[in-house]
């Protein structure tokens, strides 16, 4: 067990140390403000305060973990070996940067509470982030920093045996629309037909009626392929269905359709099933609760996982609503148009509420790759290369790689050519 001496034990401090030490390094950690307890401890120990006590392992603390609320931080990002660091510590510290304060800044999404420019949907953009501006978005820096701490601890305590975690993947399959043509109802089918005629999309019109008459499979119905892939893996896919009411933003099949309910039940036999919360559920907890209860009635178990429509988060409200409804897993933390690590880590972490200064039961599972972010790369070779680089970054720290694909990503539509191969590349990385 690692004992940390500090002048003040705060919720921010315990939260950050537990993520770095326990979740990443597999190291139990405890804290003390009593010098005599620190001296008496005969295993791993370090001090995290303003001045070292003597010649112990020491990391000079900055103020962030001892503050409350938000303040205007002056952040100076600097190179550090093969990565970047900020909150410099000075010469006497055994680490050149306060990795704990820097990690808290990224994990708490501190920058998303500060004034920034949103996109048209009200989402925090990658270009607004510190990681993007200083070119470390492509690295799980918190995990890299944790391994640097481990190296310093190993040097000071050479007899201690550290546990080694294993690289994992948790594929997320988002289902905003289960079928492209089928089960849409008469009005939507007639409207789609007229739209095809007006726009002279005769090929799509032919495809529409080939599907409706049963001659062809619906292009979005890739669920047999998904189940086949799931059967080949010893880890569970997380499949998230949109079951909210029809609206301008949400256009899935109605849950009154027996075939749609049967589809959800059949997927739940093999995969972990959750909901893709509808656009209006983001701001209205009563709508989110209705969708939660609806899904629980279908799968006959408690709902564990949620992902918000359009990857939109309104912090802290979105996450507080999940906490209130006792939904413990979120898969919304990532960027829709940029590969990388929005929260600076490839290790699932607990949501920390900055307004209440408390760690919550909600586990945030940051995703690092959304299929739409790969579309910006023209060739299949470019897509494969960038995806492989991302996988390598996660593998280097034995983290958890979380990609988000959609059911239609595996279709034979020209836009998604080659994406089955990319998904296979991810699955093979776990072997």
C-alpha positions in Angstrom: 0.0 0.0 0.0 1.1 3.5 -0.8 0.9 6.0 2.0 0.7 9.7 0.9 1.5 12.5 3.4 -0.2 15.8 2.6 -1.0 18.9 4.6 -4.7 18.7 3.8 -6.8 15.7 2.7 -9.5 16.8 0.3 -12.1 15.1 -1.9 -10.2 16.2 -5.0 -6.9 14.8 -3.7 -8.4 11.3 -2.8 -10.3 11.2 -6.1 -7.2 11.8 -8.2 -4.8 9.6 -6.3 -7.2 6.7 -6.4 -7.6 7.0 -10.2 -3.8 7.1 -10.8 -2.8 4.6 -8.1 -5.7 2.2 -7.8 -7.3 2.1 -11.3 -4.1 2.5 -13.4 -1.3 1.1 -11.2 -3.4 -1.4 -9.2 -2.0 0.1 -6.0 -3.9 0.6 -2.8 -3.5 4.1 -1.5 -4.2 5.8 1.9 -3.5 9.3 3.2 -2.2 10.9 6.4 -1.5 14.4 7.7 0.4 13.0 10.7 4.1 13.0 10.3 4.6 10.2 12.9 2.3 7.9 10.9 4.2 8.7 7.8 7.5 7.9 9.3 6.3 4.7 10.9 5.0 3.3 7.5 7.5 0.7 6.2 6.2 0.3 2.6 5.6 2.6 -0.3 5.3 6.2 0.7 5.5 9.7 -0.7 4.7 13.2 0.3 2.5 15.6 -1.7 2.8 19.0 -0.2 4.6 22.3 -0.5 7.9 21.3 1.1 9.6 17.9 1.6 9.8 16.5 5.2 13.3 15.1 4.7 14.6 13.0 1.9 11.5 11.0 1.1 9.9 10.5 -2.3 8.4 14.0 -2.8 6.1 15.6 -5.4 5.5 19.3 -4.9 1.8 20.1 -4.9 0.2 22.9 -6.7 -3.0 24.5 -5.3 -5.6 22.9 -7.5 -6.4 19.9 -5.4 -6.8 22.0 -2.3 -9.2 24.6 -3.8 -13.0 24.7 -4.1 -14.9 25.8 -7.1 -13.3 27.2 -10.3 -10.5 29.7 -10.7 -8.7 31.2 -13.7 -5.7 28.9 -14.1 -2.5 29.8 -15.8 -1.5 26.6 -17.6 1.9 26.3 -19.2 2.3 23.0 -21.1 5.8 21.8 -21.6 7.5 18.8 -23.3 8.3 15.9 -21.0 10.3 13.0 -22.6 7.9 11.5 -25.1 4.8 13.4 -23.9 3.7 16.7 -22.4 3.2 18.0 -18.8 1.8 21.0 -17.0 1.9 22.4 -13.5 5.7 22.4 -13.2 7.0 21.5 -9.7 10.6 22.7 -9.5 14.0 21.1 -8.8 13.4 19.4 -5.4 10.4 17.4 -6.7 11.0 13.9 -7.9 8.5 14.5 -10.8 9.0 17.6 -12.9 5.2 18.2 -13.1 2.4 17.9 -10.6 0.7 15.0 -12.4 -2.1 14.8 -9.8 -3.3 18.4 -10.3 -2.9 18.0 -14.1 -4.9 14.7 -14.0 -7.7 16.3 -12.0 -7.9 19.1 -14.5 -8.4 16.7 -17.3 -10.6 14.1 -15.5 -13.0 16.6 -14.0 -13.3 18.3 -17.4 -12.5 21.6 -15.7 -12.0 23.3 -19.0 -15.6 22.5 -20.0 -16.9 24.5 -17.1 -14.9 27.6 -18.2 -16.0 29.9 -21.0 -15.6 28.3 -24.4 -17.2 28.2 -27.9 -19.6 25.3 -28.6 -20.5 23.9 -32.0 -24.0 24.1 -33.6 -25.4 21.4 -31.4 -24.0 23.0 -28.2 -21.1 20.5 -27.8 -17.7 21.1 -26.5 -15.3 21.0 -29.4 -11.9 19.2 -29.6 -10.4 22.5 -30.9 -11.3 24.2 -27.7 -9.4 21.7 -25.5 -6.0 22.2 -23.9 -5.0 18.8 -25.3 -5.8 19.8 -28.9 -4.1 23.2 -28.7 -0.9 21.7 -27.2 -0.9 18.5 -29.4 -1.3 15.8 -26.8 -4.9 14.8 -27.6 -3.5 11.7 -29.3 -2.0 10.3 -26.0 -3.6 8.9 -22.8 -1.4 11.3 -20.9 -2.7 10.5 -17.4 -1.9 6.8 -17.9 1.5 7.7 -19.3 2.2 10.0 -16.2 1.0 7.2 -13.9 3.6 4.9 -15.4 6.3 7.6 -14.9 5.2 7.7 -11.2 5.5 3.9 -11.1 9.1 4.1 -12.4 10.1 6.6 -9.7 8.5 4.3 -7.0 10.3 1.3 -8.4 13.6 3.2 -8.2 12.9 4.1 -4.6 11.3 0.8 -3.5 13.0 -1.9 -5.7 11.7 -4.9 -3.8 8.0 -3.9 -4.2 6.2 -6.0 -6.8 3.7 -4.1 -8.9 0.7 -5.8 -10.5 0.4 -5.5 -14.3 -3.0 -4.8 -15.8 -4.1 -6.2 -19.2 -5.1 -4.4 -22.3 -8.8 -4.6 -22.9 -11.3 -3.4 -25.5 -15.0 -2.6 -25.0 -16.7 -2.0 -28.3 -19.8 0.2 -28.3 -22.4 -0.2 -31.0 -24.8 2.7 -31.2 -28.2 2.0 -32.8 -30.0 5.3 -33.5 -31.9 3.7 -36.4 -32.3 -0.1 -36.5 -33.7 -0.2 -40.0 -33.3 2.1 -43.0 -36.5 1.3 -44.8 -38.4 -1.3 -42.7 -40.8 -0.7 -39.8 -41.1 3.0 -40.4 -44.9 3.2 -40.7 -47.0 4.2 -43.7 -46.6 8.0 -43.4 -42.8 7.8 -43.2 -42.6 5.3 -46.1 -44.8 7.4 -48.3 -42.8 10.5 -47.4 -39.5 8.7 -48.1 -40.9 7.5 -51.5 -41.9 11.0 -52.5 -38.6 12.4 -51.4 -36.7 9.8 -53.6 -38.9 10.7 -56.6 -38.4 14.5 -56.2 -34.7 14.1 -55.8 -34.5 11.5 -58.7 -32.9 9.0 -56.3 -34.2 6.1 -58.4 -31.6 3.6 -57.2 -32.6 4.3 -53.6 -36.3 4.0 -54.6 -35.6 0.6 -56.2 -33.7 -0.5 -53.1 -36.5 0.7 -50.8 -39.1 -1.4 -52.4 -36.8 -4.4 -52.8 -36.4 -4.3 -49.0 -40.1 -3.6 -48.3 -41.2 -6.5 -50.5 -38.7 -8.9 -48.9 -36.3 -9.4 -51.8 -33.4 -7.7 -50.1 -32.1 -7.3 -46.6 -32.5 -3.8 -45.0 -29.0 -2.1 -45.3 -29.1 -1.1 -41.6 -30.0 -4.6 -40.4 -26.4 -5.8 -39.6 -27.4 -7.5 -36.4 -26.7 -11.1 -37.5 -23.1 -10.0 -38.3 -22.8 -8.3 -35.0 -24.0 -11.4 -33.1 -21.6 -13.6 -35.1 -18.7 -11.3 -34.1 -19.8 -11.3 -30.5 -19.8 -15.1 -30.4 -16.2 -15.0 -31.5 -15.1 -12.8 -28.5 -14.8 -13.4 -24.8 -15.7 -9.8 -24.0 -19.1 -8.2 -24.3 -20.1 -5.6 -26.9 -22.2 -2.8 -25.5 -25.2 -2.2 -27.8 -27.1 1.0 -27.1 -30.6 1.4 -28.7 -32.5 4.6 -29.2 -36.0 4.0 -27.9 -37.1 7.6 -27.4 -40.2 9.2 -29.1 -39.9 10.2 -32.7 -38.7 13.8 -33.2 -36.7 16.0 -35.5 -33.5 14.5 -34.1 -34.5 11.0 -33.2 -36.0 8.7 -35.8 -35.8 5.1 -34.7 -38.5 2.5 -34.9 -41.3 2.7 -32.4 -41.1 0.2 -29.5 -44.7 -0.7 -30.2 -43.4 -2.7 -33.1 -43.0 -6.3 -31.9 -40.1 -7.0 -34.3 -38.1 -4.1 -32.8 -38.6 -5.3 -29.3 -37.7 -8.9 -30.3 -34.5 -7.5 -31.9 -33.5 -5.8 -28.6 -34.2 -9.0 -26.7 -32.2 -11.2 -29.1 -29.2 -8.8 -28.9 -29.5 -8.8 -25.1 -29.0 -12.6 -25.1 -25.5 -12.1 -26.4 -24.4 -8.5 -25.7 -24.8 -5.9 -22.9 -27.7 -3.6 -23.9 -28.3 0.0 -22.8 -30.0 3.1 -24.2 -29.0 5.9 -26.5 -30.7 8.7 -24.7 -32.8 10.8 -27.0 -31.9 14.4 -27.8 -34.7 15.8 -25.5 -33.8 13.5 -22.7 -30.5 15.4 -22.3 -32.2 18.3 -20.6 -35.3 16.6 -19.2 -34.8 14.0 -16.6 -38.5 12.9 -16.8 -38.0 11.9 -20.4 -34.7 10.1 -19.6 -36.5 8.2 -16.7 -39.3 7.2 -19.1 -36.8 5.8 -21.6 -34.9 4.0 -18.8 -38.1 2.3 -17.5 -39.1 1.4 -21.1 -35.8 -0.4 -21.7 -35.8 -2.1 -18.3 -39.3 -3.5 -19.2 -37.9 -4.9 -22.5 -34.6 -6.5 -21.1 -36.0 -7.4 -17.7 -33.0 -6.1 -15.8 -31.6 -2.8 -14.4 -30.4 -0.4 -17.0 -26.6 0.1 -16.6 -25.3 2.0 -19.7 -26.3 5.2 -21.5 -24.9 7.2 -24.3 -26.4 10.6 -25.2 -27.7 11.5 -28.7 -25.1 13.3 -30.9 -22.5 12.7 -28.2 -23.8 15.9 -26.5 -23.0 16.6 -22.8 -24.3 19.4 -20.7 -21.9 19.3 -17.7 -22.7 18.8 -14.9 -26.5 18.4 -15.5 -26.3 15.4 -17.9 -24.2 13.4 -15.5 -26.2 14.5 -12.4 -29.4 13.2 -14.1 -27.7 9.8 -14.6 -26.6 9.7 -11.0 -30.1 10.5 -9.8 -31.6 7.7 -11.9 -28.9 5.3 -10.7 -27.5 4.7 -14.1 -23.9 3.9 -13.5 -22.2 3.7 -16.9 -21.8 6.5 -19.5 -20.3 6.2 -23.0 -20.6 9.8 -24.2 -17.2 11.2 -23.3 -15.3 11.7 -26.5 -15.2 13.8 -29.7 -17.4 13.0 -32.8 -14.9 14.4 -35.3 -11.5 13.8 -33.8 -9.7 10.7 -32.6 -8.1 10.9 -29.2 -8.5 11.1 -25.5 -11.0 13.9 -24.4 -10.4 13.2 -20.7 -6.7 12.4 -21.1 -7.1 8.8 -20.1 -7.9 5.3 -21.5 -9.0 4.1 -18.1 -12.7 4.4 -17.0 -13.1 6.9 -14.2 -15.7 8.2 -11.8 -17.5 11.5 -12.5 -16.4 14.2 -10.1 -19.0 17.0 -9.6 -17.0 20.2 -9.4 -20.0 22.2 -8.0 -20.6 19.8 -5.1 -16.9 18.8 -4.7 -17.8 15.1 -4.6 -17.0 11.9 -6.4 -20.2 10.2 -7.8 -21.1 6.6 -8.5 -21.2 7.3 -12.2 -18.4 5.6 -14.2 -17.4 7.5 -17.3 -16.1 5.3 -20.1 -14.3 7.7 -22.4 -14.4 6.6 -26.1 -11.4 7.2 -28.2 -12.7 6.6 -31.7 -16.1 7.3 -33.3 -16.6 5.9 -36.8 -17.5 9.3 -38.1 -14.1 10.6 -37.0 -12.5 8.1 -39.4 -14.4 9.3 -42.4 -12.1 12.4 -42.7 -9.3 10.1 -43.8 -9.8 9.4 -47.5 -8.2 6.0 -48.1 -8.8 2.8 -46.2 -5.0 2.7 -45.6 -5.1 6.1 -43.9 -8.0 5.0 -41.7 -6.3 1.8 -40.7 -3.0 3.7 -40.0 -4.7 6.2 -37.7 -6.8 3.6 -35.9 -3.7 1.4 -35.4 -1.7 4.4 -33.9 -4.6 4.9 -31.4 -4.7 1.2 -30.5 -0.9 1.2 -30.0 -1.2 4.2 -27.6 -3.7 2.3 -25.4 -1.7 -0.9 -25.6 1.5 0.8 -24.5 -0.2 1.6 -21.1 -2.3 -1.6 -21.0 -5.5 0.5 -20.9 -9.0 0.0 -22.2 -9.7 0.9 -25.8 -13.3 2.0 -26.4 -14.4 2.5 -30.0 -18.0 3.6 -31.0 -19.4 2.2 -34.2 -23.0 2.3 -35.4 -25.1 -0.6 -36.8 -25.1 1.0 -40.2 -21.3 1.3 -40.2 -21.3 -2.5 -41.0 -23.7 -2.1 -44.0 -22.7 -2.3 -47.7 -23.5 1.4 -48.2 -20.6 3.0 -50.2 -19.9 5.5 -47.4 -19.0 2.7 -45.0 -16.8 0.6 -47.3 -14.0 -1.1 -45.3 -15.4 -0.4 -41.9 -16.1 -4.0 -41.1 -12.3 -4.6 -41.6 -11.5 -1.7 -39.2 -13.8 -3.2 -36.6 -12.1 -6.6 -37.1 -8.7 -4.9 -36.6 -10.0 -3.6 -33.2 -11.2 -7.1 -32.2 -8.0 -8.7 -33.3 -6.0 -6.3 -31.2 -7.2 -8.1 -28.0 -5.8 -11.4 -29.1 
